[in-house]
Amino acid sequence: MGDRPFDRELNGEGNRRHSGPPSNSKRGYTDHSYSGGQHKRKREDYAEPRNEEGRLLASLLHIGDPNSALGAEDDLEQLYRSLRRDLHHNGELVRNIIIDCAVELSPKTPIYAALVGLLNTDDQDFTTALIQLASEQFNVALAAGDKNRARLLLRFFAALVMANVLHASSVLAALLSVVEAASSIAAAGGSGDSGRLWQPYTDYLVYAALMALPWGGAELAESAPSDLERLFGGVEAYMAARPRASQPALRPFLRLKDADDIPAQSDSGGASFLGQVWEAVQELRSGGSWVVEGIRQVAPAFEAKLAAGQPHDLPALAVPPTPPGVPETAGSMEAAASVLELFPPRGIIRLLPAEHTELGPLKMERLVAEEYILDTIHFFDADRVECARRLAKGLQLPSKHESLLAEMLFSQMLRVPQPQLKPLAYSTLMVDVCKLMATFPRSMSACVRECFARMDVMDPELRMRLADWLAYHLSNFEFMWPWDKWKHVLDMPPHHSQRRFVVATLSKLVRLSYRQRIQSVIPPAFAALLAADNDVLPLPGPPEATADDTKDGAANGAHEDERDAETVRAYQLLQMVRHKVVGEGVLEWVEEERLREELGGGLGVLRMLLRGYLVAGAKSFTHMITALERYCTTLHPLLHETGHKGEVALVDVTARVWANAPQRAAQVIDRLMALRLVSGAAIVAWVFGCPGVRALTDELSTGLAWEVFYNAVNKMLARTQDAREDLAAAQMEVGAAAARAREAAEASSRAGDVEDLSQDLAERLAQAEAAAGSALAEAEAQVDGRQADLDEAVHLQEALLLQVFTCFRDILCEGHAELGASEVPSEAVPADGSEPPATGASEQQNAKQTWYAFMLATLQSFTRRYYKAVASIAGQVEGDIFQGDAVPEDVRTAIVESLHL
């Protein structure tokens, strides 16, 4: 189809002062990452128009914009006249860009449909080609898993009915074919395992068909009422056949506060969302008007002109009979995880009262506004400034939408099991929207208040996302926040969820600034929630040391009992490092001083060495890396001697040395992993044994433990993904090498039929064939090596995940036994909470109950977060690890529900 129109404009053929949406069209399905991956265009990259084609492109892109000097109808009339003269020369370009704009600038889809209708009155061939192209793009997009483009093309088809371009009956037949395909898949799939293998896909198909109807307006109901009723009958049949009407396992809040708790009933827009869409469509159906104010219909203004056109039939659409993108060799659990990843929940949490987020009397008004918001985020994720501008001022909704926008952004950021974009994307977007909409901060604060009030039932991983967002947001607005409204947390026990959230947020603020700055902007009483002043745990010098001798991490004034043997020797090592003693010299010193006997063996020596190196590199992260890389050779023999316990000791020493600076501790442990000094298994073992996980008395320690834990798991998963990509690249190289070998062999074969072939040419052909064969053999050997790397990575990943689940089981069983069955929180799916409702229980017992609920919620959160990686071992987790009478029933229920999302 040629170059993408937006790209051609950027090459000097257009005048796009604001970046257009990234395209996922059939010319290449590219996943544009909001916070990385694609090169972010700058405004100065956009060239001024150089020719008529550039001005045409700019006009197509900006038609109907809010800042246009003319109205949408006048813009459309002028553009129509310009295009009539250009169709014969640039017909293919115009077709491509109209389809792209209609899809990617979704609030203006009716405008582009009306434009096609006007062009249809002059050039039937142009419109026929455009319809054929759009239907082909739908088939390709759906087969490739580009669900957004396929859905929006269905919307475009419905809008073309209003412009008298397509017959209503043909569009309704196409929509019915999509719904019937979903019903056929449901009938073939059955209700086994609650339809997890197919329902997310079929729900998407029916949702895409239903949400296209409002853009067809009354024209569909008036022109083909019987066809529309058949479509509704097909939808009713599917709704009755689908196994699940909601997905409680996807709830961001893990417990209901009361029967009318709307936010806690949200399943992140999972299976329940299709029911909401169907209710909204039925409301339009019963009302009979099919008028949605959020859809700007411009076709009625040109009704007389459009009536002169000849409508077309929409070609038949192809719907894959199985969810696209799911490997045929995948097991049932892995296939279900792939389907959920390809067709995830919409991401909706009703945080605010309905009167603030409903944009009209019809339910469809809100759904249309949600569509605009999500479409804009999806297609403009590569340019957050333009994305924020369009969200704030480009949706052209009939009423103010600040509250709905805030709720949708929070819902997307807190979507379970994973957000569409990285959480940082929504953080930066909200910062920009706050600067463009004066009343948006008030709506955003209302969402924060609701989340903070529900901290006792919020998913632990979502609480981490929320703390990260709040810290980042405050860092962009001079750290201004009404802290006094949260002063009640100062009187709460350390294990209380709200107090822990405030501590976590302050800790993240310190990372984004520095302690003295944060202490100066918060109320004095909150300073008690900050970490201590000293970043690094100092090494006290000998009793006779002066202030000059104890600089850069060695603090004087230490108590005598702090100078144990390990501390004294670590201080001596610190002086050696400062005097540039090499690694061999350190090992000689260890042997000469007989430190093994003094420190209790190799494990004590290992702890002492790392402690000295960490203090030596405490000045900066660069100093830390240098110290570790320079002296890591002194740690290897001791690690070989101590094994797994030695690796755990390294992690423990790092956490203790940097207890007051969790970020530095996480960075050092990450570096130790990169240097192959500690493994993921050692980190997991340390996490489940450290005080911060065994109790909720210190949020800094708890937060560090879980941060290090998730970093280790993410590293392992990234290694496996890298191995898969390397294998795929090697297999592609084998294919290319095989093609070259065939070509060389065919050339030699053809040359053999030539009677007077020169000896020199024959030798060159033989050499080329031999070289191609050798290259093919090398490529095949590389594939074998990459396959071995992947097998090893998968084995290590599965072993790590099984270790994690085993640790969760053991610690929960231990906690359950300590509490006793009568003291365990009664909810089947407990969550991290405020004090459990155990009347008269002691503070210590309340702390234990809160810890148990938090750990059970963390198990669920972990399983949901890594649902796709866990799918390959789900049978072992459910059938082996969490089986037996020793496993409490609430633990077994929680893991089963989380495995079967």
Secondary structure, 3 states (H helix, E strand, C coil): CCCCHHHHHHHHHCCCCCCCCCCCCCCCCCCCCCCCCCCCCCHHHCCCCCCHHHHHHHHHHHCCCCCCCCCHHHHHHHHHHHHHHHHHHHHHHHHHHHHHHHHHCHHHHHHHHHHHHHHHCCCHHHHHHHHHHHHHHHHHHHHCCCHHHHHHHHHHHHHHHHCCCECHHHHHHHHHHHHHHHHHHHHHHCCHHHHCCCHHHHHHHHHHHHCCHHHHHHHHHHHCHHHHHHHHHHHHHHHHHCCCCCCHHHCCECCCCCCCCHHHHCCCCCCHHHHHHHHHHHHHHHHCCCCCCCCCCCHHHHHHHHCCCCCECCCCCCCCCCCCCCCCCCCHHHHHHHHHHHCCCCCCCCCCCHHHHCCCCCHHHHHHHHHHHHHHHHHCCCCHHHHHHHHHHCCCCCCCCHHHHHHHHHHHHCCCCCCCCCHHHHHHHHHHHHHHCCCHHHHHHHHHHHHHHCCCCECHHHHHHHHHHHHHHHHCCCCCCCHHHHHHHHHCCCCCHHHHHHHHHHHHHHHHCCHHHHHHHCCHHHHHHCCCCCCCCCCCCCCCCCHHHCCCCCCCCCCHHHCCHHHHHHHHHHHHHHCCCCHHHHHHHHHHCCHHHHHCCHHHHHHHHHHHHHHHCCCCHHHHHHHHHHHHHHHHHHHHHHCHHHHHHHHHHHHHHCCCCHHHHHHHHHHHHHCCCCCHHHHHHHHCCCHHHHCCCCHHHHHHHHHHHHHHHHHHHHHHHHHHHHHHHHHHHHHHHHHHHHHHHHHHHHHHCCCCCCHHHHHHHHHHHHHHHHHHHHHHHHHHHHHHHHHHHHHHHHHHHHHHHHHHHHHHHHHHHHHCHHHCCCCCCCCCCCCCCCCCCCHHHHHHHHHHHHHHHHHHHHHHHCHHHHHCCHHHHHHHHCCCCCCCHHHHHHHHHHHCC
